[in-house]
């Protein structure tokens, strides 16, 4: 049996057309902000968020007042989630060791792991206050040892998202600015509205935010291109339609362009999932977004074997991959292209998104073929150094002089020859 598409989403050509339109819009916005700085940022903030305060940066007093509006339980829950993220991030940081090794007598090579100095953490807003994204970027940057963290998030319907502000503050942000979208990323990169330029920008966002990061890369570093949420369920006949539909819609609600894909060896599941999703959409409060995402980007793919599901899943290279099979470890041992893997029915993407401790800023649009998600290592520059003794300089100089001549780099050759003359060879 060949792989069967029981349901297809939008075509590659349709997606490419949408991407091209986003690229052009973002290019224009960035050019305007680069030219007019504060004026352009303020105009765009007013236009997109109806937000143009005297100062986008929150004062310490404002932050404390905003946090005071939250129930104690909400604050406790935020701190619990941050403790999980921090614990895992600190364990990851401890795994990054400086090294120094003598590779030849008198040749000492090493590397040091140095944190980036200034990082801009973007926490998206839009329809939802993305509180957990503050944990993932701010807490992780702090665990990595970043010296200065500037956090930005948009207002939501004219209101400052108190939970997000609390998460930024408790996570360790040095500055908090109420500013969103392309204009926030440009202000972080170029410097505007009281923000000094940063060295690196991290955090997820919509298609426009992801494209802005792509276009700003080079001027600043970025973590990865983390666009609209993707989820993939890999299921055999041990999985049930209720759980599969719940887990697909749980991620589809992120937005109308969020792919949600079911890959299964169960014909019964493949043929029943549409009805179950329809029933759940009737009672899901976020059905307006989740329903559009499923209609336009949902897919159901029927496979013949576990190996075939593995091949399809690796080709899709989804951001989130849930394994609902009898042998989830088969995929842990053999799958290579994914942002984060969720093994077994007992876990789910929402745990990783909100509370378990792994990072939820993950690669999208097949970027999982070549990168993992945000982690402390993204904030670390692994840089090398060397020191060489006189006798070792003579050895390296002999080889280096001949190799430079082979390439025609005569200035390089003279660097080697000078050491040979100075340290022993006539």
C-alpha positions in Angstrom: 0.0 0.0 0.0 1.4 3.4 -0.9 1.1 6.3 1.5 -2.4 7.8 1.3 -3.4 11.3 2.0 -6.8 11.1 3.5 -6.8 14.9 4.0 -4.5 17.5 2.5 -3.7 21.0 3.6 -2.8 24.0 1.5 -0.3 23.3 -1.3 3.4 24.2 -1.3 2.7 26.8 -4.0 -0.1 28.4 -1.9 2.2 28.5 1.1 5.1 30.0 -1.0 2.8 32.8 -2.3 1.8 33.7 1.3 5.5 33.7 2.4 6.4 36.0 -0.5 3.7 38.5 0.5 4.9 38.5 4.1 8.5 39.0 3.0 7.6 42.1 1.0 5.6 43.7 3.8 8.3 43.1 6.4 11.0 44.4 4.1 9.1 47.7 3.8 8.5 48.0 7.5 12.1 47.4 8.4 13.4 49.9 5.8 11.0 52.6 7.2 12.1 51.9 10.8 15.8 51.9 9.9 15.3 55.3 8.2 13.0 57.0 10.7 13.7 55.1 14.0 11.4 56.4 16.8 8.8 58.1 14.6 8.3 54.9 12.6 8.2 52.6 15.6 5.6 54.9 17.3 3.4 55.1 14.1 3.5 51.3 13.6 2.7 50.6 17.3 -0.2 53.0 17.0 -1.4 51.4 13.8 -1.1 47.8 14.7 -1.7 47.8 18.5 -3.3 51.2 19.1 -0.4 51.8 21.6 1.7 55.0 21.8 2.7 55.7 25.4 5.1 58.4 26.5 7.6 55.6 27.3 7.3 52.0 26.1 9.6 50.9 29.0 7.9 50.0 32.2 9.3 51.5 35.4 10.0 49.4 38.5 6.9 50.9 40.1 4.7 50.1 37.1 6.0 46.5 37.1 5.2 46.0 40.8 1.7 47.6 40.4 0.9 45.3 37.4 2.1 42.2 39.3 0.0 43.1 42.3 -3.2 42.7 40.2 -2.5 38.9 39.8 -3.9 36.3 42.2 -1.4 34.6 44.5 -2.1 31.3 42.8 -1.2 32.7 39.4 2.2 34.0 40.7 2.9 30.7 42.4 2.1 28.8 39.2 4.4 31.1 37.1 7.2 30.5 39.6 6.6 26.7 39.5 6.9 26.7 35.8 10.0 28.8 35.8 11.6 26.6 38.3 11.2 23.6 35.9 12.6 25.6 33.0 15.5 26.9 35.1 16.4 23.5 36.5 16.6 21.9 33.1 18.4 24.9 31.6 21.0 24.9 34.4 21.6 21.2 33.8 22.1 21.9 30.1 24.5 24.8 31.0 26.5 22.5 33.2 27.0 20.1 30.3 28.8 22.9 28.3 32.4 22.6 29.6 35.4 24.7 28.7 38.3 22.6 27.5 42.1 22.9 27.1 44.2 20.2 25.6 47.9 19.9 24.5 47.6 18.4 21.0 51.3 18.3 20.4 54.2 19.1 22.8 54.0 22.8 23.4 50.7 23.3 21.4 47.9 24.1 23.7 44.4 24.6 22.2 41.2 25.4 24.1 37.7 26.7 23.9 35.7 28.8 26.2 31.9 29.1 26.5 31.1 32.8 26.7 27.5 34.1 27.1 26.2 36.8 24.7 26.2 40.2 26.3 22.9 41.8 25.3 19.8 39.8 24.3 16.4 40.9 23.3 13.6 38.5 24.3 10.5 38.8 22.3 7.3 37.4 23.9 4.4 37.4 21.5 0.9 38.5 22.3 -1.8 38.9 19.8 -4.9 37.0 20.9 -3.2 35.2 23.8 -0.8 36.4 26.5 2.1 34.1 25.8 3.3 33.9 29.5 5.2 30.7 29.0 7.3 32.3 26.2 8.8 34.6 28.8 10.0 31.5 30.8 11.6 30.0 27.7 13.6 33.0 26.6 14.2 35.2 29.7 14.8 32.3 32.2 17.0 30.4 29.8 19.1 33.5 28.9 19.6 34.2 32.6 20.6 30.6 33.2 23.1 30.9 30.3 24.7 33.9 32.0 23.6 36.7 29.6 24.6 40.0 31.1 21.6 42.1 30.0 18.1 41.0 29.0 15.7 43.3 27.3 12.2 41.9 27.0 9.4 43.1 24.7 5.7 42.1 24.5 2.7 43.8 22.8 -0.4 45.1 24.6 -3.4 42.9 24.0 -6.5 44.9 23.1 -5.0 47.9 24.6 -4.2 46.2 27.9 -0.8 45.3 29.4 -0.7 41.5 29.9 0.0 41.2 33.6 0.9 37.5 33.6 3.5 38.1 30.9 5.0 41.0 32.8 5.2 39.0 36.0 6.9 36.1 34.1 9.4 38.5 32.5 10.2 40.1 35.9 10.5 36.9 37.9 12.5 35.4 35.0 15.2 38.1 35.4 14.5 40.7 32.6 16.5 43.9 33.1 14.1 46.0 31.0 10.5 45.4 30.0 9.0 47.2 27.1 5.4 47.1 25.9 6.1 46.9 22.2 5.1 44.2 19.7 5.5 42.9 16.2 8.1 43.9 13.6 8.5 47.3 15.2 9.7 45.6 18.4 12.3 43.5 16.7 13.5 46.4 14.7 13.8 48.6 17.8 15.9 45.9 19.4 18.1 45.5 16.4 18.5 49.1 15.3 18.0 50.9 18.6 14.9 53.0 19.0 12.4 54.4 21.5 14.9 54.2 24.4 16.1 50.7 23.6 19.9 50.3 22.9 20.8 47.8 20.1 21.1 44.2 21.3 23.5 41.5 20.1 20.8 38.8 19.6 17.0 38.5 19.4 15.2 35.4 20.5 11.6 34.2 20.8 8.7 32.9 18.7 6.0 34.9 16.9 3.7 35.0 13.9 4.8 34.9 10.3 5.7 38.6 10.3 7.9 38.3 13.4 9.6 35.2 12.1 10.3 37.0 8.8 11.6 40.1 10.6 14.1 37.9 12.5 15.2 36.3 9.2 15.8 39.7 7.5 17.6 41.1 10.6 19.9 38.1 11.0 23.5 39.2 10.4 23.0 42.6 12.0 22.0 40.7 15.1 22.1 37.0 16.0 18.9 35.0 16.2 17.9 31.8 17.9 16.1 30.2 15.0 13.1 30.9 12.8 10.2 29.9 15.0 7.1 30.8 13.2 3.5 29.5 13.4 3.1 26.4 15.6 3.2 23.0 14.0 2.2 19.7 15.5 2.4 16.1 14.2 0.8 13.1 15.8 2.3 9.6 15.0 -0.3 7.0 16.0 -1.0 3.3 15.5 -4.2 1.4 16.3 -3.5 1.7 20.1 -4.4 5.4 19.9 -8.0 6.7 20.1 -9.7 9.4 18.1 -10.6 11.5 21.1 -7.0 11.9 22.3 -5.7 12.5 18.8 -8.3 15.1 18.0 -7.8 16.8 21.3 -4.0 17.0 20.8 -4.3 18.2 17.2 -6.7 21.0 18.1 -4.8 21.9 21.2 -2.0 23.2 18.9 -4.2 24.3 16.0 -5.7 26.9 18.2 -2.4 28.9 18.1 -3.6 30.4 14.8 -5.2 29.9 11.4 -1.9 28.9 9.7 -0.8 26.3 12.2 -0.3 22.9 10.6 -1.8 19.9 12.5 -1.0 16.5 10.9 -1.9 13.0 11.8 0.2 10.1 10.5 -1.2 6.7 11.3 -1.2 3.0 10.3 -4.8 2.7 11.5 -7.4 3.1 8.7 -10.2 3.3 11.3 -8.4 6.2 13.0 -7.7 8.0 9.7 -11.3 7.8 8.7 -12.8 8.7 12.0 -10.6 11.6 13.0 -12.5 14.2 10.9 -15.8 13.5 12.6 -14.2 13.6 16.1 -12.5 16.9 15.3 -15.8 18.3 14.1 -17.5 17.3 17.3 -14.8 18.8 19.5 -14.8 22.0 17.5 -18.5 22.5 18.4 -17.6 22.9 22.0 -14.0 24.3 21.9 -13.9 28.0 22.9 -11.1 28.6 20.4 -12.8 26.8 17.5 -12.7 30.0 15.3 -8.9 29.7 15.0 -8.5 25.9 15.5 -11.1 25.2 12.9 -9.5 27.4 10.3 -6.1 25.8 10.9 -7.5 22.3 10.6 -9.5 23.2 7.4 -6.5 24.8 5.6 -3.5 23.2 7.2 -4.7 19.9 8.7 -3.6 16.6 7.1 -4.3 12.9 7.6 -1.8 10.5 6.2 -2.3 6.7 6.2 0.8 4.6 6.2 1.4 0.8 5.9 4.0 0.3 8.7 5.8 1.8 11.6 8.9 2.3 9.4 6.8 4.1 6.8 5.4 6.5 9.5 9.0 7.2 10.6 10.0 8.1 7.1 7.0 10.4 6.6 7.6 12.0 10.0 11.2 12.7 9.3 10.3 14.2 5.9 7.7 16.5 7.6 10.3 17.6 10.2 7.6 19.0 12.5 8.1 21.4 15.4 6.2 19.2 17.8 5.9 15.4 17.4 3.7 13.3 19.6 4.2 9.5 19.5 1.0 7.6 20.4 2.1 4.1 19.6 2.8 0.8 21.4 6.5 1.4 21.1 7.3 5.1 21.3 11.0 4.4 22.0 11.3 3.2 18.4 10.9 6.8 17.3 13.2 8.2 20.0 15.9 5.8 18.8 15.4 6.3 15.1 13.7 9.6 14.3 16.1 12.5 13.4 14.1 15.5 12.3 11.9 17.1 15.0 11.9 20.1 17.3 10.6 18.3 20.4 9.4 14.7 20.9 6.6 13.7 23.3 6.6 10.0 24.0 3.5 8.2 25.0 -0.1 9.1 25.8 0.8 10.3 29.3 2.5 13.4 28.0 1.5 16.0 25.4 2.7 19.2 23.7 0.9 21.4 26.2 3.2 20.1 29.0 6.2 21.1 27.0 4.6 24.5 26.0 3.8 25.5 29.6 5.3 23.6 32.5 7.5 20.5 32.1 10.8 22.4 31.6 11.9 21.8 28.1 12.0 24.8 25.8 9.0 25.6 23.6 10.7 27.9 21.1 11.3 25.3 18.4 12.2 25.1 14.7 9.3 25.3 12.1 9.1 25.0 8.3 11.4 22.0 8.2 14.2 23.8 10.1 14.3 20.8 12.4 16.4 19.1 9.6 19.4 21.3 10.7 18.7 22.8 14.1 17.2 22.2 17.5 15.2 24.6 19.5 16.1 27.4 21.9 18.3 26.3 24.8 21.1 27.8 26.9 23.6 26.8 24.2 22.0 29.3 21.8 23.1 32.1 24.1 26.6 30.8 24.3 29.5 31.6 22.0 32.0 28.7 22.0 35.2 30.5 21.1 38.7 29.0 20.7 42.2 30.1 21.8 45.7 28.8 21.4 49.2 29.2 22.9 52.3 27.8 21.4 55.8 27.3 22.8 59.0 28.3 20.9 59.8 24.7 20.0 56.3 24.0 18.9 56.3 27.2 16.8 59.3 25.8 14.9 57.3 22.6 14.1 54.1 24.4 13.1 56.1 27.0 11.2 57.8 24.4 9.0 54.4 22.8 8.0 52.6 26.2 7.9 55.2 27.8 5.6 54.9 25.0 3.0 51.1 24.9 3.2 50.8 28.7 2.8 53.1 28.6 -0.3 51.0 25.7 -1.7 48.0 28.1 -1.6 49.8 31.1 -2.7 49.3 33.1 0.5 52.8 34.6 0.7 51.9 37.0 3.6 50.7 34.1 5.6 53.9 32.3 4.7 56.0 35.2 6.0 54.1 35.0 9.3 55.4 31.4 9.6 58.9 32.2 8.3 59.3 35.0 10.8 58.9 32.6 13.7 61.2 30.1 12.1 63.9 32.8 11.8 63.3 34.2 15.3 63.0 30.9 17.2 65.8 28.8 15.7 66.2 28.4 12.0 68.8 30.6 10.3 
